[in-house]
Amino acid sequence: MSIDLIQERLNSYKCQSVQEEENAIREIAQEIVLGGLSRTGFFKYAAFQGGTCLRMIYGLERFSEDLDFVLVERDKNFDLNHYLEGLNLELKAYGFDFNLKDRKDVQETVQKQFVKDDSLVKLIHFKHFKPGKDTKSIRIKIEIDTNPPAGSKFETKYHDFPFVYEVALQDMPSLFASKNHALLCRVYVKGRDWYDFIWYVSRKSQINFKLLRAAIDQQGPWKGRGLGADRKWYLTEMEKRIKQINFDEARNDVKRFIRPNELASLEFWNTGFFLDRLDKLSQHLKQ
């Protein structure tokens, strides 16, 4: 019955390529992991964030790889492994053979675990790729920041696959602040970040500047400088950043995460286009 549910879900994507099917089956696994974590009580203490959050909760068009979370309140004793036994049972109920990464990361500020499975793909019918030949194991990284920067605001949403469950997450301005921290501070080009930036701008999202200031002070090139990162500072630094980006690299990063009909939109990814998006953001951005 669980396998049938996953097969129906996969069919609903109407995939047109090997890459789309691989993205789809990973996303289905992500949904099951998220539901499993919800049933363990995980969201009493943690909140969803990142690109997968935008994809699942807000309908972002691009696919995403990882499940990213932050603690609602800092806790150096938090142990992600505490929730994995219940998650394991949930995954097995849906046909996954759950392989658990070594537990040595428990003492790290950012804890990481992995769901890795190569059994489910053998039970599902695919139109394009051949399990064992065209695809590797399903692999999902679960990452949680146990010492997040101060200032996030949170809300509750609901997701309805594979069952209805509750998810705590950063609110939209906080999600955008976290994304802008990555855009300003990441040392390499990640096109998925810039894809998400366009998405936020199109929705006239505000930025939680309290969170952005705390994040910049905690990690990155401005660490410990106590900068008053306000609207003016942000727009100035983002303009500098956009002028530095190699957009060929950015396009290459994001293209495997979007559907073929969106690929043409990457052709006008250049400095002028993103400066235009930044100008549009500046027109509705509050301090």
NURO-830373 format. One record per residue: residue in one letter; z, y, x of N, C-alpha, C, O in turn. Coordinates in steps of 0.1 Angstrom, whole numbers, plus 5000, padded with zeros to 4 digits. Layout:
// residues N
a,Z,Y,X,Z,Y,X,Z,Y,X,Z,Y,X
...
END
This chain:
// residues 287
m,5000,4988,5008,5000,5000,5000,5000,5013,5009,4993,5022,5006
s,5008,5013,5019,5009,5024,5028,4996,5026,5036,4991,5037,5037
i,4990,5015,5040,4977,5016,5047,4966,5021,5037,4958,5029,5041
d,4966,5017,5025,4957,5022,5015,4958,5037,5013,4948,5044,5012
l,4971,5042,5013,4973,5056,5012,4967,5064,5024,4961,5075,5022
i,4969,5059,5036,4964,5065,5047,4948,5065,5047,4942,5074,5051
q,4943,5053,5043,4928,5052,5042,4923,5063,5032,4912,5069,5035
e,4929,5064,5021,4925,5074,5011,4925,5088,5017,4916,5096,5014
r,4936,5091,5024,4938,5104,5030,4926,5106,5040,4921,5117,5040
l,4924,5097,5048,4913,5098,5058,4900,5100,5052,4892,5109,5056
n,4897,5093,5041,4884,5094,5034,4882,5108,5028,4871,5114,5028
s,4894,5115,5024,4893,5128,5018,4888,5139,5028,4884,5149,5024
y,4889,5136,5041,4885,5146,5051,4869,5147,5052,4864,5157,5056
k,4862,5136,5047,4848,5136,5048,4843,5139,5062,4834,5148,5064
c,4848,5132,5072,4845,5135,5086,4830,5132,5089,4824,5123,5084
q,4825,5140,5098,4811,5139,5102,4809,5134,5116,4797,5134,5121
s,4820,5131,5123,4818,5128,5137,4830,5120,5142,4841,5119,5135
v,4829,5114,5154,4840,5107,5160,4852,5117,5162,4863,5114,5160
q,4849,5129,5168,4859,5139,5170,4867,5143,5158,4879,5144,5158
e,4860,5145,5147,4867,5148,5134,4875,5137,5129,4886,5139,5124
e,4871,5125,5131,4879,5113,5126,4892,5112,5135,4903,5109,5130
e,4890,5114,5148,4902,5114,5157,4912,5125,5153,4924,5122,5153
n,4907,5137,5151,4915,5148,5147,4922,5145,5133,4934,5147,5132
a,4915,5139,5124,4920,5136,5111,4931,5126,5111,4942,5127,5105
i,4929,5115,5119,4939,5104,5119,4952,5109,5126,4963,5105,5123
r,4950,5117,5136,4962,5123,5143,4969,5132,5133,4982,5132,5133
e,4962,5140,5125,4969,5149,5116,4976,5141,5105,4987,5145,5101
i,4971,5130,5101,4978,5122,5091,4991,5117,5097,5001,5116,5090
a,4990,5112,5109,5002,5108,5116,5012,5119,5118,5024,5117,5116
q,5008,5131,5120,5017,5143,5121,5024,5145,5108,5036,5148,5108
e,5017,5144,5097,5023,5146,5084,5034,5136,5081,5044,5139,5076
i,5031,5123,5085,5041,5113,5083,5053,5115,5092,5065,5113,5088
v,5051,5119,5105,5062,5123,5114,5070,5134,5108,5083,5133,5108
l,5064,5144,5102,5071,5156,5097,5079,5151,5085,5091,5155,5083
g,5073,5143,5076,5081,5138,5065,5093,5130,5069,5103,5130,5063
g,5091,5121,5079,5101,5113,5084,5113,5121,5090,5124,5118,5087
l,5109,5132,5097,5120,5141,5102,5128,5147,5091,5140,5149,5092
s,5120,5151,5081,5127,5158,5069,5137,5148,5063,5148,5153,5059
r,5134,5136,5062,5143,5126,5056,5155,5123,5064,5166,5119,5059
t,5154,5126,5077,5166,5124,5086,5176,5135,5086,5187,5134,5092
g,5173,5146,5079,5181,5158,5079,5178,5168,5090,5186,5177,5093
f,5168,5165,5098,5164,5173,5109,5163,5188,5106,5167,5197,5114
f,5158,5191,5094,5155,5205,5091,5168,5213,5086,5167,5225,5082
k,5179,5207,5087,5192,5214,5085,5195,5222,5098,5202,5232,5097
y,5189,5218,5109,5192,5225,5122,5180,5230,5129,5181,5239,5138
a,5168,5226,5125,5156,5230,5132,5145,5235,5123,5146,5233,5110
a,5136,5243,5128,5125,5249,5120,5112,5246,5127,5111,5246,5139
f,5102,5245,5119,5088,5242,5123,5082,5255,5128,5085,5266,5123
q,5073,5254,5138,5066,5266,5143,5052,5261,5149,5050,5249,5150
g,5044,5270,5154,5032,5267,5161,5020,5264,5153,5020,5266,5140
g,5009,5260,5159,4996,5259,5153,4996,5248,5142,4989,5249,5132
t,5003,5237,5145,5004,5226,5135,5011,5231,5122,5007,5226,5111
c,5021,5239,5124,5028,5245,5112,5018,5253,5104,5017,5252,5092
l,5010,5262,5111,5000,5269,5103,4990,5261,5096,4986,5263,5085
r,4986,5250,5103,4976,5241,5097,4981,5234,5085,4975,5234,5074
m,4993,5228,5086,4999,5220,5075,5004,5229,5063,5002,5225,5051
i,5011,5240,5067,5017,5247,5056,5009,5258,5051,5009,5262,5039
y,5000,5265,5059,4993,5276,5055,4977,5274,5054,4970,5283,5051
g,4973,5262,5058,4959,5259,5057,4950,5264,5068,4938,5266,5065
l,4955,5267,5080,4947,5271,5091,4936,5260,5093,4938,5248,5091
e,4924,5265,5095,4912,5257,5096,4911,5247,5108,4906,5237,5107
r,4917,5251,5119,4916,5243,5131,4926,5232,5131,4937,5233,5125
f,4923,5221,5137,4932,5210,5139,4942,5214,5151,4939,5223,5159
s,4953,5206,5152,4963,5209,5162,4968,5196,5168,4967,5185,5161
e,4974,5196,5180,4978,5184,5186,4993,5181,5185,4997,5169,5182
d,5002,5191,5186,5016,5188,5188,5024,5193,5176,5019,5201,5168
l,5036,5188,5175,5046,5193,5165,5057,5201,5173,5064,5195,5181
d,5057,5214,5171,5067,5223,5178,5078,5228,5168,5075,5231,5157
f,5090,5228,5173,5101,5232,5166,5111,5241,5174,5110,5241,5186
v,5119,5249,5167,5130,5256,5174,5143,5253,5166,5142,5251,5154
l,5154,5254,5173,5167,5253,5166,5169,5266,5159,5166,5277,5164
v,5175,5265,5147,5179,5277,5139,5190,5285,5147,5190,5297,5147
e,5199,5277,5153,5209,5283,5161,5210,5275,5174,5209,5263,5174
r,5211,5282,5185,5211,5276,5198,5223,5265,5199,5234,5267,5194
d,5219,5254,5205,5229,5243,5206,5226,5235,5219,5216,5227,5219
k,5233,5237,5230,5230,5230,5242,5233,5215,5241,5228,5207,5249
n,5240,5211,5231,5243,5197,5229,5234,5190,5219,5236,5178,5216
f,5224,5197,5214,5215,5191,5204,5207,5179,5211,5203,5181,5223
d,5206,5168,5204,5199,5157,5209,5188,5152,5199,5191,5146,5189
l,5176,5154,5203,5164,5150,5194,5164,5135,5192,5160,5131,5181
n,5169,5128,5202,5169,5113,5201,5177,5108,5189,5175,5097,5184
h,5187,5116,5184,5195,5113,5173,5187,5110,5160,5191,5102,5152
y,5176,5117,5159,5167,5116,5147,5156,5105,5148,5149,5103,5139
l,5155,5099,5160,5143,5091,5162,5144,5077,5156,5134,5071,5152
e,5156,5072,5154,5158,5059,5148,5152,5059,5133,5145,5051,5129
g,5157,5070,5126,5152,5071,5112,5137,5074,5112,5130,5069,5103
l,5132,5082,5121,5118,5085,5122,5110,5072,5125,5099,5069,5119
n,5115,5064,5133,5109,5051,5137,5107,5042,5124,5097,5036,5122
l,5117,5041,5116,5117,5033,5104,5106,5038,5094,5099,5031,5088
e,5105,5052,5094,5095,5058,5085,5081,5055,5090,5072,5051,5082
l,5079,5056,5103,5066,5053,5108,5062,5039,5106,5050,5036,5103
k,5071,5030,5109,5068,5015,5107,5064,5012,5093,5056,5003,5090
a,5070,5019,5083,5067,5017,5069,5052,5021,5066,5046,5016,5056
y,5047,5029,5074,5033,5033,5072,5023,5027,5082,5012,5031,5083
g,5028,5017,5089,5019,5009,5098,5018,5013,5112,5010,5008,5120
f,5027,5023,5116,5027,5027,5130,5036,5018,5139,5046,5014,5134
d,5031,5015,5151,5040,5008,5161,5044,5019,5170,5037,5024,5179
f,5057,5024,5168,5062,5036,5174,5067,5033,5188,5076,5025,5190
n,5061,5039,5199,5066,5038,5212,5073,5050,5216,5068,5061,5215
l,5085,5048,5220,5094,5060,5223,5094,5063,5238,5096,5054,5247
k,5093,5075,5242,5093,5080,5255,5107,5078,5261,5117,5077,5253
d,5108,5077,5274,5121,5077,5281,5130,5088,5276,5125,5099,5274
r,5143,5086,5275,5153,5095,5270,5158,5106,5280,5167,5113,5277
k,5152,5106,5292,5157,5115,5302,5156,5130,5300,5163,5137,5306
d,5148,5134,5290,5147,5148,5287,5158,5154,5278,5157,5166,5275
v,5168,5146,5275,5178,5151,5266,5185,5163,5271,5189,5172,5263
q,5187,5165,5284,5194,5176,5289,5186,5188,5291,5191,5199,5295
e,5173,5187,5289,5164,5199,5291,5165,5208,5279,5168,5205,5268
t,5163,5221,5282,5163,5232,5272,5153,5229,5261,5155,5230,5249
v,5141,5225,5266,5130,5222,5256,5129,5206,5257,5124,5201,5267
q,5133,5200,5246,5133,5185,5246,5119,5180,5241,5114,5186,5231
k,5114,5169,5246,5101,5164,5243,5102,5149,5240,5109,5142,5247
q,5095,5145,5230,5094,5130,5227,5080,5128,5223,5073,5137,5219
f,5075,5116,5223,5061,5113,5220,5061,5101,5210,5068,5091,5211
v,5052,5103,5200,5048,5092,5191,5035,5087,5197,5025,5094,5198
k,5034,5074,5201,5022,5069,5206,5019,5056,5199,5028,5047,5198
d,5007,5054,5194,5004,5042,5186,4989,5038,5189,4980,5047,5189
d,4987,5025,5190,4973,5020,5191,4971,5009,5182,4961,5001,5183
s,4980,5007,5172,4978,4996,5163,4973,5000,5149,4965,4993,5143
l,4976,5012,5145,4972,5017,5131,4957,5018,5131,4951,5014,5120
v,4951,5023,5141,4936,5025,5141,4929,5012,5139,4917,5012,5135
k,4935,5000,5142,4928,4987,5140,4928,4983,5125,4921,4974,5121
l,4937,4990,5117,4938,4986,5103,4930,4995,5094,4929,4992,5082
i,4925,5006,5099,4918,5016,5091,4903,5015,5093,4898,5012,5104
h,4896,5018,5083,4881,5018,5084,4876,5032,5087,4879,5041,5080
f,4868,5033,5098,4863,5045,5102,4847,5045,5101,4841,5034,5103
k,4841,5056,5098,4827,5056,5096,4820,5059,5110,4808,5055,5111
h,4827,5065,5119,4820,5070,5131,4825,5063,5144,4817,5057,5151
f,4838,5064,5147,4843,5058,5159,4847,5044,5158,4851,5039,5147
k,4847,5037,5169,4851,5023,5169,4864,5021,5177,4864,5024,5189
p,4875,5018,5170,4887,5016,5177,4886,5007,5189,4880,4996,5188
g,4892,5011,5200,4891,5003,5212,4880,5007,5221,4879,5004,5233
k,4870,5015,5215,4858,5019,5223,4857,5034,5224,4857,5040,5234
d,4857,5041,5212,4855,5055,5211,4868,5063,5212,4867,5075,5214
t,4879,5057,5209,4891,5065,5208,4903,5059,5216,4903,5047,5219
k,4911,5068,5220,4923,5063,5227,4935,5062,5217,4933,5065,5205
s,4947,5059,5221,4958,5058,5213,4961,5071,5206,4959,5082,5211
i,4967,5070,5194,4972,5082,5187,4984,5087,5195,4993,5079,5197
r,4984,5099,5199,4996,5104,5207,5000,5118,5202,4991,5127,5202
i,5012,5119,5198,5017,5132,5193,5030,5136,5200,5039,5128,5201
k,5029,5148,5206,5041,5153,5212,5050,5160,5202,5046,5169,5195
i,5063,5157,5202,5073,5164,5195,5081,5172,5204,5088,5167,5213
e,5082,5185,5202,5088,5194,5212,5098,5203,5204,5094,5209,5194
i,5110,5205,5209,5120,5214,5203,5127,5223,5213,5132,5217,5223
d,5127,5236,5211,5134,5245,5219,5148,5246,5214,5151,5251,5203
t,5158,5242,5223,5172,5242,5219,5179,5255,5223,5190,5257,5220
n,5171,5264,5230,5176,5277,5234,5166,5287,5231,5162,5294,5240
p,5163,5289,5218,5152,5298,5215,5157,5312,5216,5168,5315,5215
p,5147,5322,5218,5151,5336,5218,5156,5340,5204,5153,5334,5194
a,5165,5350,5205,5171,5355,5192,5161,5363,5184,5151,5368,5189
g,5164,5363,5171,5156,5372,5162,5147,5365,5152,5142,5372,5143
s,5146,5352,5152,5137,5346,5142,5143,5347,5128,5155,5347,5127
k,5134,5347,5119,5138,5346,5105,5131,5333,5099,5121,5329,5104
f,5138,5327,5090,5133,5314,5085,5131,5314,5070,5137,5322,5063
e,5123,5304,5066,5121,5302,5051,5119,5287,5049,5118,5279,5059
t,5118,5283,5037,5116,5269,5033,5103,5268,5025,5100,5275,5016
k,5095,5258,5029,5083,5254,5022,5083,5239,5019,5093,5232,5023
y,5073,5235,5012,5072,5220,5008,5059,5215,5012,5049,5222,5011
h,5058,5202,5016,5046,5196,5019,5046,5183,5010,5056,5177,5007
d,5033,5178,5007,5033,5167,4997,5025,5155,5001,5021,5147,4993
f,5024,5153,5015,5019,5140,5020,5027,5135,5031,5031,5143,5040
p,5031,5123,5031,5028,5112,5022,5036,5111,5010,5034,5103,5001
f,5046,5121,5009,5055,5123,4997,5059,5137,4998,5056,5144,5008
v,5065,5142,4987,5070,5156,4987,5082,5157,4996,5092,5150,4994
y,5082,5167,5005,5094,5169,5013,5096,5183,5017,5086,5191,5016
e,5108,5187,5021,5111,5201,5024,5110,5203,5039,5114,5195,5047
v,5105,5215,5043,5104,5219,5057,5109,5233,5059,5105,5242,5052
a,5118,5234,5068,5123,5247,5073,5113,5252,5084,5109,5244,5092
l,5109,5265,5083,5100,5270,5093,5103,5285,5096,5110,5292,5088
q,5098,5290,5107,5098,5304,5109,5090,5311,5098,5080,5306,5094
d,5095,5323,5094,5086,5331,5085,5074,5336,5092,5073,5335,5105
m,5064,5341,5085,5052,5345,5091,5053,5355,5102,5047,5353,5113
p,5060,5366,5100,5061,5376,5112,5068,5370,5124,5064,5373,5135
s,5077,5360,5122,5083,5353,5134,5073,5344,5140,5072,5343,5153
l,5065,5337,5132,5055,5328,5138,5045,5336,5146,5040,5332,5157
f,5041,5348,5141,5031,5356,5148,5037,5362,5160,5031,5364,5171
a,5050,5365,5160,5057,5370,5172,5057,5359,5183,5054,5362,5195
s,5060,5347,5179,5059,5336,5189,5046,5334,5194,5044,5331,5206
k,5035,5335,5186,5022,5334,5190,5018,5345,5200,5011,5342,5210
n,5023,5357,5197,5020,5368,5206,5027,5367,5220,5022,5371,5230
h,5038,5361,5220,5045,5358,5232,5036,5349,5241,5035,5351,5253
a,5031,5339,5234,5021,5330,5242,5009,5337,5247,5005,5335,5258
l,5003,5345,5238,4991,5353,5242,4994,5362,5254,4985,5363,5262
l,5005,5368,5254,5008,5378,5265,5013,5371,5277,5011,5376,5288
c,5020,5359,5276,5027,5354,5288,5021,5341,5293,5024,5337,5304
r,5013,5334,5285,5007,5321,5290,4999,5324,5303,4991,5333,5303
v,5000,5315,5313,4994,5318,5325,4979,5312,5326,4972,5314,5335
y,4975,5305,5315,4962,5300,5315,4956,5303,5301,4963,5307,5292
v,4943,5302,5300,4936,5306,5287,4936,5294,5278,4932,5283,5281
k,4941,5297,5266,4941,5287,5255,4934,5292,5243,4940,5301,5236
g,4922,5288,5241,4914,5293,5230,4920,5292,5217,4918,5300,5208
r,4928,5281,5215,4935,5279,5202,4944,5291,5199,4946,5294,5187
d,4950,5297,5209,4959,5309,5206,4951,5320,5201,4955,5327,5191
w,4939,5322,5206,4930,5333,5202,4924,5331,5188,4922,5340,5180
y,4921,5318,5185,4917,5315,5172,4928,5318,5162,4925,5324,5151
d,4940,5315,5165,4951,5318,5156,4954,5333,5155,4957,5337,5144
f,4952,5340,5165,4953,5355,5165,4943,5360,5154,4947,5369,5146
i,4931,5356,5154,4921,5360,5144,4926,5357,5130,4925,5366,5121
w,4932,5345,5129,4937,5341,5116,4948,5350,5111,4948,5355,5099
y,4958,5353,5120,4969,5362,5116,4964,5376,5112,4968,5382,5103
v,4955,5381,5120,4949,5395,5117,4942,5395,5104,4944,5405,5096
s,4935,5385,5101,4928,5384,5088,4937,5384,5076,4934,5388,5065
r,4949,5380,5078,4960,5379,5067,4969,5391,5068,4979,5391,5061
k,4966,5401,5077,4974,5413,5078,4989,5410,5080,4998,5416,5075
s,4991,5400,5089,5005,5396,5092,5012,5406,5100,5006,5413,5109
q,5025,5408,5097,5033,5417,5106,5039,5409,5117,5037,5397,5118
i,5045,5416,5127,5051,5409,5139,5066,5412,5138,5070,5423,5136
n,5074,5402,5140,5088,5403,5142,5091,5408,5156,5092,5400,5165
f,5092,5421,5158,5093,5427,5171,5106,5424,5178,5107,5423,5190
k,5117,5422,5170,5129,5418,5175,5128,5405,5182,5133,5403,5194
l,5121,5395,5176,5119,5382,5182,5110,5383,5195,5113,5377,5205
l,5099,5391,5193,5090,5393,5205,5097,5399,5217,5095,5394,5228
r,5106,5409,5215,5113,5415,5226,5122,5405,5232,5123,5404,5245
a,5129,5397,5224,5138,5387,5230,5130,5376,5238,5135,5371,5248
a,5119,5372,5232,5111,5361,5239,5105,5366,5252,5106,5359,5262
i,5100,5378,5252,5095,5384,5265,5106,5386,5275,5103,5384,5287
d,5118,5389,5271,5129,5391,5280,5134,5377,5285,5140,5377,5296
q,5132,5367,5278,5137,5353,5282,5127,5346,5291,5131,5338,5299
q,5114,5348,5288,5104,5340,5296,5091,5347,5297,5086,5354,5288
g,5086,5347,5310,5073,5353,5312,5074,5364,5323,5084,5365,5329
p,5063,5371,5325,5063,5381,5336,5072,5393,5334,5075,5400,5344
w,5077,5395,5322,5086,5406,5320,5101,5401,5318,5110,5409,5314
k,5103,5389,5322,5117,5383,5321,5128,5391,5327,5127,5396,5338
g,5138,5393,5319,5150,5400,5324,5149,5415,5326,5158,5421,5331
r,5138,5421,5321,5136,5435,5324,5141,5444,5312,5141,5456,5313
g,5144,5437,5301,5149,5445,5290,5140,5455,5284,5143,5466,5280
l,5127,5451,5284,5117,5461,5279,5118,5463,5264,5121,5454,5256
g,5116,5475,5259,5116,5478,5245,5102,5476,5240,5095,5485,5236
a,5099,5463,5238,5085,5460,5234,5083,5464,5219,5087,5456,5210
d,5078,5475,5217,5075,5480,5204,5060,5480,5201,5052,5474,5208
r,5056,5486,5190,5042,5485,5185,5033,5491,5196,5023,5485,5199
k,5036,5503,5201,5028,5509,5211,5027,5501,5224,5016,5499,5229
w,5038,5496,5229,5038,5487,5241,5029,5475,5238,5021,5471,5247
y,5031,5469,5227,5024,5456,5224,5009,5459,5223,5001,5451,5229
l,5004,5469,5217,4990,5472,5216,4984,5475,5229,4972,5471,5232
t,4991,5482,5238,4986,5485,5251,4985,5472,5260,4974,5470,5266
e,4995,5464,5259,4995,5452,5267,4985,5441,5262,4979,5434,5270
m,4983,5441,5249,4973,5432,5243,4959,5436,5247,4950,5428,5249
e,4956,5449,5247,4943,5454,5252,4940,5450,5266,4929,5445,5269
k,4951,5451,5275,4949,5447,5289,4946,5432,5289,4937,5427,5297
r,4953,5424,5281,4952,5410,5282,4938,5406,5277,4932,5397,5283
i,4933,5411,5266,4920,5408,5261,4909,5411,5271,4900,5403,5272
k,4911,5421,5279,4901,5425,5289,4901,5415,5301,4891,5415,5309
q,4911,5407,5302,4912,5397,5313,4907,5384,5309,4905,5375,5318
i,4905,5381,5296,4902,5367,5292,4888,5363,5295,4878,5370,5294
n,4887,5351,5300,4874,5344,5302,4871,5337,5288,4877,5326,5286
f,4862,5343,5281,4860,5337,5267,4851,5325,5267,4851,5318,5257
d,4845,5322,5278,4838,5309,5279,4849,5298,5279,4847,5287,5273
e,4859,5300,5287,4870,5290,5288,4877,5289,5274,4880,5278,5269
a,4879,5301,5267,4885,5301,5254,4877,5293,5244,4883,5285,5236
r,4864,5295,5244,4856,5287,5235,4856,5272,5237,4857,5264,5228
n,4856,5269,5250,4856,5254,5253,4869,5248,5249,4869,5236,5246
d,4880,5255,5250,4892,5249,5246,4893,5246,5231,4898,5236,5227
v,4888,5256,5223,4890,5254,5209,4880,5246,5201,4883,5241,5190
k,4868,5244,5207,4857,5239,5199,4859,5225,5194,4854,5221,5183
r,4867,5217,5201,4869,5203,5196,4879,5202,5185,4882,5192,5179
f,4886,5214,5182,4896,5214,5171,4891,5220,5158,4898,5222,5149
i,4878,5224,5158,4873,5230,5146,4861,5222,5141,4855,5215,5149
r,4857,5224,5128,4846,5216,5123,4833,5222,5127,4832,5234,5131
p,4822,5214,5127,4809,5219,5132,4804,5232,5125,4798,5240,5132
n,4807,5234,5112,4802,5246,5106,4809,5259,5111,4804,5270,5107
e,4820,5257,5119,4826,5269,5124,4822,5272,5138,4825,5283,5143
l,4815,5263,5145,4811,5265,5159,4803,5278,5161,4805,5285,5171
a,4795,5282,5152,4787,5294,5153,4795,5306,5154,4791,5316,5161
s,4807,5306,5148,4815,5318,5149,4821,5321,5163,4825,5332,5166
l,4821,5311,5171,4825,5312,5185,4816,5320,5193,4819,5325,5204
e,4803,5322,5189,4793,5328,5197,4796,5343,5199,4793,5349,5209
f,4803,5349,5189,4807,5363,5191,4821,5366,5196,4827,5376,5195
w,4827,5355,5202,4839,5357,5209,4837,5364,5222,4832,5358,5232
n,4840,5376,5223,4839,5384,5235,4849,5395,5235,4857,5397,5225
t,4850,5403,5246,4860,5413,5247,4859,5423,5235,4869,5427,5230
g,4847,5428,5232,4845,5437,5221,4850,5432,5208,4856,5440,5200
f,4847,5420,5205,4852,5414,5192,4867,5414,5191,4872,5418,5181
f,4874,5410,5202,4888,5409,5201,4895,5422,5201,4906,5424,5196
l,4889,5432,5208,4894,5446,5208,4893,5451,5193,4901,5459,5189
d,4882,5448,5187,4880,5452,5173,4891,5445,5164,4896,5452,5155
r,4894,5433,5166,4905,5426,5159,4918,5433,5161,4926,5434,5152
l,4920,5436,5174,4933,5443,5177,4934,5457,5170,4945,5461,5166
d,4923,5464,5170,4923,5477,5163,4925,5475,5148,4933,5483,5142
k,4920,5464,5142,4922,5462,5128,4937,5459,5126,4943,5463,5116
l,4943,5451,5135,4957,5448,5134,4966,5461,5135,4976,5462,5128
s,4962,5470,5144,4970,5482,5146,4970,5491,5134,4980,5498,5132
q,4960,5489,5125,4960,5498,5113,4970,5494,5102,4973,5502,5094
h,4975,5481,5103,4984,5477,5093,4998,5473,5099,5007,5469,5091
l,4999,5474,5112,5011,5469,5119,5022,5479,5118,5020,5491,5121
k,5033,5474,5113,5045,5483,5113,5054,5481,5125,5053,5471,5132
q,5062,5491,5128,5071,5490,5139,5082,5480,5137,5091,5477,5145
END
